[in-house]
């Protein structure tokens, strides 16, 4: 796991950044991409970490969907 200067895990920051690019709140984002809301909450609260491939797929999907 990679940590940034503030001590937050960069993976979680990346999930939040991807969601922020959409302008959607957590509930809307989870519903749009078929992610259980609890899973999104756990990722962003750093209780669980998503596999790298999930981050990459979400990043690609958001780039395509929000051009």
N, C-alpha and C positions, 0 to 999 in steps of 0.2 A: 504494500500500500504506500502511496506517495503522499506526503504531507506538505502543505504550503506553509508560508511564514506564520500565518495566524493559528496554525495547528489544526486546521480543518482538512479533512481528507480531500484531495483533488478530485477523486471520482465523484463524490457527492456534489462538490462545487460544479462539476461538469454537468451533472443531471439538472441542477438548478439553472445553469446557464442555458442549456438546451431548451428547457421549459420557458425561461424568460424570453427567449427569442420569439416565441409564439404569441406572447401577450396573454396567454391563458392562465387561469389559476390552476391549482393542483387537481381539483376535481374535474375540470373541463379537459385538461391534458390527459388524465388517466382514462376518462371515458373515450376520448378521441382515439387513443392508441390501445384501447382494450387492456389496460393495466389495472389490476385491482387497486383501489384507492389506498388501502392499508399498505400495499407494497410501495407505492409512491411515498407515502408518509414515512415508512421505515427507511427507504433510501435517503430521503432528504434529512431525516433525523439521525442518520448514520447508525441505525440499528441493524441494517442489512446492507450488503453491497451488491449491486447488480454485476453480472458478468460483463467483461469488457465488450464482448460482441453485442450485448444489448445496448450499451452506450453508443457504439458505432452505428447500429441499425436505427436507433432513435435519432441520432444526429443526421443521418442520411434522409430519413423520412421527413424530419422537420425542414431540412433544406429544400426538399422537393415540394412539400405541402405549403410552405410559406415563402415562396419566391417573391 
